[in-house]
Amino acid sequence: MATNNTHPILTGAEILWATLVGEGVTTVFGYPGGAILPAYDALRKFPIHHVLTRHEQGAAHMADGYARASGKVGVAIATSGPGATNLVTGIATAMLDSIPIVCISGQVSSKVLGSDAFQEIDITGITLPITKHNFVATRAEEIAPMIREAFQIAASGRPGPVLVDITKDAQQGTATFNFDEAAPASYRPHPMLRAESTEMARAIELMRASTKPVILAGHGIIHSGAEREVLAFAERYQIPVATTLLGLGAFPASHPLALGMMGMHGESWVNHAIQQADLLLAFGMRFDDRVTGNLASYAPNAKKIHIEIDPSEINKNVKVDVALIGDLKEVLNTMEPLIHDRNYLADASTTKTTRAWLREIRSLKGDAAVRDIINLPDNGHLYAAHVINDIWQEAKAAGRLDKTIIATDVGQHQMWEAQYFKHEDTRTLITSGGLGTMGFALPAAIGAKIARPDCDVWCIAGDGGFQMTASELSTIQQECLHINVAVINNGFLGMVRQWQEAFYDKNYACSPILSPDFVKLADAHGIPGAHVTERKDVTPTVAKARTSPTAFVINFSVEKEDGVYPMIAPGAALHEMVRRPNPLIETAEDE
Amino acid sequence: MLHTFVALVDDKPGTLTRVASLFRRLNVNIVSLTVGESERDGISRMTIVCDAPEHAADRIRASLYKLETTRDVDELGRSEAVIRELCLIKVAAGPNSPHGQQSRSQIFELANVFRARVVDLAPESIMLEMTGAASKIEGLLQVLRESKFEVLEVSRTGRMAMRRGHHTGRVLKALGTKPDEEAPVAFPDRPVTDDLPNQFAEDEA
C-alpha cells in the first residue's frame, strides 16, 4: 500500500471495506457478480464476515433481520442489474418498517453508464421511492464519504434503507483513504421537529382531564430505545397500553397494564377500549389502516396526543389534538418534569378513576376467554394457534423467553404469532408489518441469529411463504447456524383463503398450494426435521428443536380451514369485529 | 387550490427527480417549477406551484423536508410574497396578419400599456418579453387574442417567488444583525404559527 503522508492510498474496493470496518460492520450479506467483483476481490484483507445468500432478496432481508434484532445498521451487497433488482423487495420491506439498512450494489463502469451495457440497470432510479436516500459513486474518492453519509442517514431520525451504487471503475480506481475526513456533516434534524413546552402543557392538560386514557405503543418506541421510559410513564400514570404489530415486545405482554395487539386482528376488548377511550397517547406509531379500521368512526370520543419523529405522519390519517414531533425518548424525558411541576397526581381521584377504567376494560373481555381457541380442549385437531402458544410455553418453561427471537412470515400464522406468543422483551419479534412481504421469515431469522447468536431463533412461516425463500436453508447450513424452523402447513395460502371465505363467497381461486415434504427438503440440506400432526407431539418436538445442536425444521400439519379471529373487515369500524365463532366451529371433516 | 413552495435544495444530479417524484407519489400535479441558483454556493432554489387540496400543503412541505437533498422549505401566500413570471410571446405582425400594416404599431401600444418589451422584430412577427404576476401575463395574452392578433408562440418560465420583507440568514448576516454563522434554516422569519396547522380544520368548518 502506498501512503500519502499518514493516509494510505487504496483502491475504491478497499476503501469500501475499510469504511465499513470503520462504521463498525462485522458481517455483510451478499452475492457476488461481475460489477461488484473488484470489491469481493479485496474482501479477504478486511475483518468482515460475508454471508453468501442464495438470492439477493435474502441478502436484503438478512440485513433487515440483523438490524431489527441488534438495532445496528445491516449491510447487504449485490452486483449490478439483476443482483440489484433482486434487492428491491427487501429494500421496500425495510422502507415500510423504517429499518436502517445500507445496500451496496455494483454498477457498470462509469464510461458506459446509460448505454444499456451488460447487466446495467438504473437501480438508483428504481429505488428512489423505496429508499430514504440513495447515491451513485463513480469515483474512488466518493466512496468513503458516501458510505459514511449512508450510515448516518439510515440510522438517524426515522430510520430507513439507503442504497449506494458503486461503478466498477470507482472500485478499481484509487484514492487517499481518510476515514475521519470522510465524516458527513453533522446530522441535521428535520426543521419541523417541535415539541414545545406549550404543546407539552396542552398534552398534560389533556392527560389530567382524561378518565379513560390508552397508550398506543408503536415501533417508534423500539427505534427510539424508549422501552423503559414508556414502561415508567404507563406505570406512573396507570395508563393501559395497546400495541401495534411492530410494537409487540416494546411493552411487556404480561404487565398488568398491557392490553395486547390492537387493530384488524387485535383482541376485541383492546379495540373496544380504544373506541371508548377519551384520550389516546400515540407513541411512535402512524395510525396505519390496519390499526384504525374505518377512520370516520375511529376513537370518536378521544382526544389524541401524537408523539412522532416524522412530521409528515402528523394528521396524515387521524386528526390529532396535540402533536409532539421529536424522538420519543427525548420527548418523554422532557415531559416528565413538566408533569411533576403541574402536580398531575395531586388530585387523589386520578388513581381512582384509572382503576375504574382498568376495571371497565377488563369487563370488556366478556366471554372472549371462552371463545379463545387456546382454551379449547384437545379435540384431535392441531390448530396453528396451539402450535405457536406451545412454542411460547416451551421457551417460557425453559427460562429462555428473553433469549427467544421469533421471525415470522406474512399471513395467518403471523397474526396467530402476534396473538399467542406473548412477547416480554424488545426486539424479540421480527416481522414484516408495513409491506407484508412473504418469504421474509427465513432470511430475517438468519440475520437475527447472526446478530444475536446467544438467542434461540425461530422462523415461523406458512407453507406458502416458506417456499418463496426456502433456498436459504442452504445458507443456514453453509453458515452452520442453529435456527429452528416451524412451518405452519395448512395446504392453503391461509390468509388469502380466509379472505376468499369471508369476502369472495368461498371461491378458493388459486389459494390451495402443494408443498414438498419439508422434512425431506430439510434432509436434502443436511438439516434434521420432524413432522407433527398431533397436539401432544408439539411441545416435545419444539423442545427437541430448541436443544438440537443444529438447525431443525418442523412441519406442523395444522387445521386446513382455520381462520384468524377476531377480524375487522376492511372499511369496518374498529369495534365492528367478527368475533371468534362460539362454540368453535368444527371443521369440514366433522360434518 | 394553488400552493407555492420555495425549496432550497442541494445542487446535485438527481435532486430535481427526487422533488418531482415526490409530487408524483402524492398524486399532485405540478403547475410550474423553476430551478436556479440561490444566494448560497451549491444550493439551488426551486419555486414549485402545485394544484392540491388546501389541507395537502403541510404533508407536501413535511415530505419535501424529508428529502435528504432539501435544506429548507417555505410556503408562500400571495399577499406576503412577490411572485413573478417571465414570458416570451411571439405575435404575427406581417402585412398578411389580420391587422395588416397596422399590426406593429398596435402591438407596440399594447406592449407599452402592459410594460412588455419588444425584444425581436422580424418581417412577419414581433417577440415580446414580459415580467409580472401570472395574471398580468394572462391579461396581455387575452387582449392580444381578443384583438384578433395571432399568437404564434408562448414560452413562460413558471413562477418565482420571494417572501416580502423577510430576510434570509445570508441577508441578515450582511446586514450585521446576525453575527453568527450562516443559519441552518434559510427562512428564519417564516411565521411559526403555520408550522403545524391542522389539515383537517377545513373539513370541520
Boltz contact constraints between the chains, C-beta under 6 A:
constraints:
  - contact:
      token1: [A, 128]
      token2: [B, 21]
      max_distance: 6.0
  - contact:
      token1: [A, 129]
      token2: [B, 25]
      max_distance: 6.0
  - contact:
      token1: [A, 133]
      token2: [B, 68]
      max_distance: 6.0
  - contact:
      token1: [A, 153]
      token2: [B, 68]
      max_distance: 6.0
  - contact:
      token1: [A, 190]
      token2: [B, 65]
      max_distance: 6.0
  - contact:
      token1: [A, 191]
      token2: [B, 185]
      max_distance: 6.0
  - contact:
      token1: [A, 192]
      token2: [B, 62]
      max_distance: 6.0
  - contact:
      token1: [A, 192]
      token2: [B, 65]
      max_distance: 6.0
  - contact:
      token1: [A, 311]
      token2: [B, 62]
      max_distance: 6.0
  - contact:
      token1: [A, 312]
      token2: [B, 59]
      max_distance: 6.0
  - contact:
      token1: [A, 312]
      token2: [B, 62]
      max_distance: 6.0
  - contact:
      token1: [A, 312]
      token2: [B, 63]
      max_distance: 6.0
  - contact:
      token1: [A, 312]
      token2: [B, 66]
      max_distance: 6.0
  - contact:
      token1: [A, 315]
      token2: [B, 199]
      max_distance: 6.0
  - contact:
      token1: [A, 319]
      token2: [B, 200]
      max_distance: 6.0
  - contact:
      token1: [A, 323]
      token2: [B, 196]
      max_distance: 6.0
